[in-house]
Amino acid sequence: MIESRQTLNPSFTEAAHVISDPGELSFPSTKGSYVLVLWLVKPQTVLVGRLGELHFQAGHYLYVGSAFGAGGLGGRLKHHLSPQKLHWHIDYLRSIAQLQEVWFRADEQCRECEWATELAKLPQLSRPYPGFGSSDCRCVSHLFYCPSAEAFATIRSLTPLTLWERCRG
């Protein structure tokens, strides 16, 4: 267990926003990085593009992404709120899981891999599928699994939720 917040990189724990009810908010159209917090009620199997058929256990999933294309964070997160087209790996999981929170930071520098590295330091998280969300980089995965509510509560106490500015409307 991590004893101190200082073990996490400051770029992950400073100057970001947490949205607990993503359906009611708008997002900036600027570039940035984000974490989607998903909840899967029961185990399910889904075909995930080239990764094939994957079995997802019930629990929390954290997915790290970035938005540097047209529309920035606003465009990408709007897509993740209700994916119509299954384009990215996360869209397949998102189609069966509930989006609970969005953690994001508007930034000209892509923090996606840096944040994935920080989350990988947390012993409560595992990376269930190598290559998930990381086909364009050298990271093992950008998807993390947290099996229990207790473990997720610990993660929330160690990560941006307690340090990032809460943001409504």
C-alpha positions, 0 to 999 in steps of 0.5 A: 500500500502506498503510504504517501501521496509523494510517491505519485507524480505531481502532474497526476495529482495537481490541477485537474478536474473531477466530474462525478456526474458526467451526464450533466456537464460540458467539457472544455474543447481544449487538449488534455488527458483524462481517466474514465472511471467505469463500474461493471455490475456483473461479469461479462464477455465482449468482443473488443476489436483486434484484441478479440473476446475479453472477459471482464470481471465485475468491479471498477475499471479505470481507463487513461486516455488523451484528447489531442484531435479535433474537439479536444476533451469536449469531443472525446468525452462526449463520445465516451458518454454515449459511444455510438460507434465502437472505435477505441478499445474503451468503447467496447467496455463502455458499451457494457459498463456504467461511466461513474466519473471522469477525471481530466486535466486540460493541458498542451502536454499529453499525460496519458502514458505518464498517468498510466505509469502512476496508476500502475504503481497502485497495488490495488489495481491490475492491468487485465489485458495487455495492449488495451488502449495502448496500441499506439505507445509502449505502455503495457495497458491503459486499462486498470481493474479494481475488484472491490469497493474497499480497494477503490475507496483506497485508490480514491484517497490516493489519487486526484479525487482528493486533490483535484478541484471538484467541478460542476457545470 
